[in-house]
Amino acid sequence: MVDTLQVLFAIGFIVFLVYLVSRILLKPLKLVLKIIVNSLFGLLLLWGFNFIGAFFGILIPINVVTILLAGFLGIPGLILLIIMQFLL
């Protein structure tokens, strides 16, 4: 009886440890995935704006900073980049 109970507690503890380790390891992976998705969204925003802006002579250079800014802030980030382009 004691051996069976000890085995069940050991299995439960191992399952808990696997769950805890997987939560710790997956959290940074989710953050990296979110950064990648936002960066791709920013790249699409910039590419679309440059495609339309080429007709009006307004272009925003596509680099890491502008992609991340447009990706994290979305449309307001793109507007900020347009304003910065006019000011500089």
URCOR-V861181 format. One record per helix or strand of 3 or more residues. SS is the DSSP state (H for helix, E for strand). FROM is the first residue (numbers start at 1). LEN is the number of residues. Records with the same first field share a line. If there is no record, write none. Layout:
SS: FROM-LEN  FROM-LEN
This chain:
H: 2-52  64-10  75-13
